[in-house]
Amino acid sequence: MRKGVDPLISTILLVALVVALAAFISPWAFNLAVDTTNQTTEETNMQIRCQNAAYDVDTTYGTNGFTFDISTASDILSTRIVNTGLVNMYNFSFEVFFNSSDEGLVVKELSMNDTFQKTKALPLKPGASAVLRAIFTEDLNGTLQKVKVRNLACPSVFVESDV
Protein backbone atom coordinates (compact mmCIF):
# COMPACT_ATOMS: atom_id res chain seq x y z
CA MET A 1 0.00 0.00 0.00
CA ARG A 2 1.51 3.31 -1.11
CA LYS A 3 1.01 6.49 0.81
CA GLY A 4 1.62 9.95 -0.57
CA VAL A 5 0.11 12.63 -2.69
CA ASP A 6 -1.59 11.65 -5.88
CA PRO A 7 0.39 12.86 -8.97
CA LEU A 8 -2.63 14.81 -10.23
CA ILE A 9 -2.99 16.66 -6.90
CA SER A 10 0.75 17.42 -6.76
CA THR A 11 0.65 18.80 -10.32
CA ILE A 12 -2.33 21.02 -9.45
CA LEU A 13 -0.54 22.26 -6.29
CA LEU A 14 2.63 22.97 -8.26
CA VAL A 15 0.73 24.92 -10.94
CA ALA A 16 -1.14 26.87 -8.22
CA LEU A 17 2.17 27.72 -6.54
CA VAL A 18 3.67 28.97 -9.83
CA VAL A 19 0.58 31.07 -10.60
CA ALA A 20 0.62 32.57 -7.08
CA LEU A 21 4.32 33.45 -7.40
CA ALA A 22 3.74 34.98 -10.82
CA ALA A 23 0.90 37.09 -9.38
CA PHE A 24 3.30 38.57 -6.83
CA ILE A 25 6.36 38.90 -9.08
CA SER A 26 4.70 40.26 -12.25
CA PRO A 27 3.73 43.71 -10.90
CA TRP A 28 7.18 44.14 -9.33
CA ALA A 29 8.93 43.13 -12.57
CA PHE A 30 6.66 45.41 -14.60
CA ASN A 31 7.32 48.40 -12.29
CA LEU A 32 11.05 47.67 -12.36
CA ALA A 33 11.04 47.64 -16.16
CA VAL A 34 9.03 50.90 -16.37
CA ASP A 35 11.21 52.67 -13.78
CA THR A 36 14.43 51.54 -15.46
CA THR A 37 13.15 52.64 -18.88
CA ASN A 38 12.08 56.06 -17.57
CA GLN A 39 15.39 56.61 -15.77
CA THR A 40 17.40 55.57 -18.83
CA THR A 41 15.31 57.85 -21.06
CA GLU A 42 15.83 60.82 -18.73
CA GLU A 43 19.58 60.22 -18.49
CA THR A 44 19.89 59.81 -22.27
CA ASN A 45 17.91 63.00 -22.93
CA MET A 46 20.11 64.89 -20.47
CA GLN A 47 23.29 63.57 -22.12
CA ILE A 48 22.03 64.56 -25.57
CA ARG A 49 20.97 68.03 -24.34
CA CYS A 50 24.23 68.54 -22.45
CA GLN A 51 26.37 67.81 -25.50
CA ASN A 52 25.54 71.38 -26.52
CA ALA A 53 26.14 72.89 -23.07
CA ALA A 54 29.19 74.98 -22.22
CA TYR A 55 30.07 77.99 -20.15
CA ASP A 56 33.27 79.73 -19.23
CA VAL A 57 34.61 82.13 -16.66
CA ASP A 58 35.11 85.71 -17.88
CA THR A 59 38.82 86.10 -17.07
CA THR A 60 38.56 89.91 -17.25
CA TYR A 61 36.49 89.82 -14.06
CA GLY A 62 38.56 90.05 -10.87
CA THR A 63 41.71 87.93 -10.68
CA ASN A 64 41.65 85.03 -13.13
CA GLY A 65 37.88 85.53 -13.34
CA PHE A 66 37.14 85.46 -9.59
CA THR A 67 36.89 87.87 -6.68
CA PHE A 68 37.27 86.60 -3.14
CA ASP A 69 36.67 88.92 -0.19
CA ILE A 70 37.28 87.50 3.27
CA SER A 71 37.74 90.85 5.03
CA THR A 72 34.21 90.99 6.46
CA ALA A 73 32.13 88.74 8.73
CA SER A 74 30.46 87.31 5.62
CA ASP A 75 32.94 86.06 3.04
CA ILE A 76 32.12 86.59 -0.64
CA LEU A 77 33.23 84.60 -3.66
CA SER A 78 32.06 85.76 -7.07
CA THR A 79 32.69 85.26 -10.76
CA ARG A 80 31.19 86.24 -14.08
CA ILE A 81 30.34 83.36 -16.38
CA VAL A 82 29.39 83.39 -20.04
CA ASN A 83 27.09 80.74 -21.51
CA THR A 84 29.03 79.68 -24.61
CA GLY A 85 26.77 76.72 -25.36
CA LEU A 86 23.30 76.26 -26.80
CA VAL A 87 21.51 75.20 -23.61
CA ASN A 88 19.95 77.25 -20.80
CA MET A 89 22.04 76.85 -17.64
CA TYR A 90 20.80 77.19 -14.04
CA ASN A 91 21.29 76.33 -10.36
CA PHE A 92 24.97 77.09 -10.05
CA SER A 93 27.25 76.38 -7.11
CA PHE A 94 30.91 76.77 -6.28
CA GLU A 95 33.14 73.94 -5.19
CA VAL A 96 36.18 75.53 -3.55
CA PHE A 97 39.52 73.90 -2.78
CA PHE A 98 41.53 75.35 0.11
CA ASN A 99 45.02 74.35 1.13
CA SER A 100 44.96 74.41 4.93
CA SER A 101 48.03 74.01 7.12
CA ASP A 102 45.87 72.16 9.69
CA GLU A 103 43.78 69.88 7.46
CA GLY A 104 45.58 69.72 4.11
CA LEU A 105 43.33 70.06 1.08
CA VAL A 106 39.79 71.06 2.10
CA VAL A 107 36.90 70.94 -0.38
CA LYS A 108 33.66 72.84 0.32
CA GLU A 109 30.51 73.37 -1.71
CA LEU A 110 29.11 76.89 -1.60
CA SER A 111 25.61 77.76 -2.76
CA MET A 112 24.88 80.92 -4.67
CA ASN A 113 23.21 83.86 -3.01
CA ASP A 114 19.54 83.82 -4.11
CA THR A 115 19.86 87.27 -5.68
CA PHE A 116 22.60 86.02 -8.01
CA GLN A 117 21.34 82.47 -8.64
CA LYS A 118 20.05 81.48 -12.05
CA THR A 119 16.97 79.25 -11.89
CA LYS A 120 15.16 77.00 -14.32
CA ALA A 121 12.51 79.73 -14.67
CA LEU A 122 15.17 82.46 -15.18
CA PRO A 123 18.18 80.63 -16.65
CA LEU A 124 21.46 81.85 -18.07
CA LYS A 125 20.58 81.82 -21.75
CA PRO A 126 23.05 80.99 -24.54
CA GLY A 127 25.32 83.95 -25.27
CA ALA A 128 24.44 85.72 -22.02
CA SER A 129 26.68 86.38 -19.04
CA ALA A 130 25.94 86.70 -15.34
CA VAL A 131 27.71 87.40 -12.09
CA LEU A 132 27.45 84.53 -9.61
CA ARG A 133 28.06 85.28 -5.95
CA ALA A 134 28.22 83.08 -2.88
CA ILE A 135 28.07 84.73 0.53
CA PHE A 136 29.05 82.47 3.39
CA THR A 137 29.86 82.81 7.07
CA GLU A 138 31.74 79.56 7.54
CA ASP A 139 35.35 80.20 8.50
CA LEU A 140 37.45 78.77 5.69
CA ASN A 141 41.06 78.82 6.80
CA GLY A 142 43.82 78.38 4.30
CA THR A 143 44.76 79.47 0.83
CA LEU A 144 42.20 79.30 -1.96
CA GLN A 145 43.71 77.02 -4.62
CA LYS A 146 40.98 76.20 -7.11
CA VAL A 147 37.31 76.90 -7.80
CA LYS A 148 34.85 74.74 -9.72
CA VAL A 149 31.64 76.31 -11.02
CA ARG A 150 28.99 73.58 -11.16
CA ASN A 151 25.35 73.56 -12.28
CA LEU A 152 22.27 71.33 -12.09
CA ALA A 153 21.12 71.71 -15.69
CA CYS A 154 24.07 69.63 -16.91
CA PRO A 155 26.03 68.30 -13.91
CA SER A 156 28.73 66.79 -16.13
CA VAL A 157 29.53 70.26 -17.52
CA PHE A 158 31.57 72.50 -15.20
CA VAL A 159 34.37 75.04 -15.22
CA GLU A 160 37.44 74.58 -13.07
CA SER A 161 40.01 77.32 -12.54
CA ASP A 162 43.10 77.88 -10.43
CA VAL A 163 42.87 81.06 -8.42
N, C-alpha and C positions, 0 to 999 in steps of 0.2 A: 504494500500500500504506500503510495507516494503522497507526501505532504508538500505543500508549497502553493505558490500563486499560479493560477492558470495562465498560460501564455497569452491568451486574448486579453485578460485583465491587465497583465503587466504591460502589454503594448498600449492599451488605452491609457494607463497611468503615465507611461513614458511620453506619449503624445500630449497629454494634458499638462505635464510638467514643462515640456518644450513650449507649448502655447502660452502658458503662464509666464515663463521667463521672457519670451518674445514680447508679451504685453508690457512688461516692465522695462525692457531694454530698448525697444523701438522708439519711444518718445525721447529718451535720453540721447540715443544715437542721432535721431533727427535734429534735435536742438544743437548737438555738438557740430553736426555738419553745417547747419545754418549759421551758427556763431562763427565757425572757422571761415566759412565763405565770406561773411560780412567783414570780418576783421582783415582778411586777405585783400578784399576789394578796397577797403579804406586805405590800407597801407600802400597798395599799388597805385591808387589814385594820388596819394600824397607824394609818392616817389616821382610819378610822372609830372605832377604840378611843380615839384621842387627842383626838377631839372632846369627850369627856367628862372630859378630864384638866385639872387645874388645881391649883396650889399657890401659897402666898403666904408671905412673910416675916412673922413675928410681930414687929411694930414695937415691942412692949413689951420685947423682949429687947435688951439692950445699947443702942447708939446707932443709931437708925434700923434696928434689927433685927439688927445685927452687933456682934461684939466682935473687936477686933484687937489682939493683944499682941505687940509686937516687942521687949520688954525682955529676953528671954532668948535663949540660943543657938538654941533652936528657936522659930520664930515660929508663932503660932496665930491662925487666923481661924475664927470660928464664927458660926452663926446658928441660929435655931429656925424651922422651916418647918411650915406646916399644910397638909395635903392637903385642899383645898376641892373637889376633883373627885370623880369616881365610879370612878377607875381606881387600882390599886395603882401606886405610884411607887418607883423603885429606882435604884441606881448613880448617885449624885449627884457633882457636881464643882463647883468654883468656877472662874470665869474672872474674874481680877482685872485692873483697869486702874489703872496707876500713872502719875502725871505726874512724870517724872524730868527734872532740870535737864540731865543729860548726854545722855539718849537721847530725850527727848520722851515721847510716850505709849507705855508698855510694857504689853503684854498677856501674862499668864501663866495657864496652866491649873494648878490645884491639885487633887490628888486628896484624897478624904476619908481620914481616919484609919480603919483597919479597924474599930476599936471603935465608931465613930459612923456607919459606912456602912450604908445600907439595901440589901439584896440582893433578887434575885428570889425567893429562898426566904423571906426575912424583910423584906417590903416595908413602905413607909409606906402604911398602909391609908387609905381615904377617911375623913375626919373626924379622923384622928389627927395628932399633931404629933411632931416629933423635933428634937433638936439635932444639927446637922451640924458637924463640926470637921475642919479641915485643919491638920496640923502639918508645917511645912516648914523646911528649914535653908538654903535658897537665900537669898542676901542680895538683898532687893528694896529698892532705894534709890528714894526719891521719896515722893510723897504719894498715898495710896490715894484714887482718885476714884470708882470704881464697881465693883460686884460683880455678876456674873451667877451664878445658881444653875442649873446644867444637870442633866439626867438622861438615862439611856439608855432608859428605858421609852418615853418620848415626846420625842425630841430636839427637836421643833419647839416644845415647851412649856418655857418657862423664866421665871425671875423676874430682873429687872434692877433694881438700886437704887443710887442715889447714896449715898455714905457720907460 
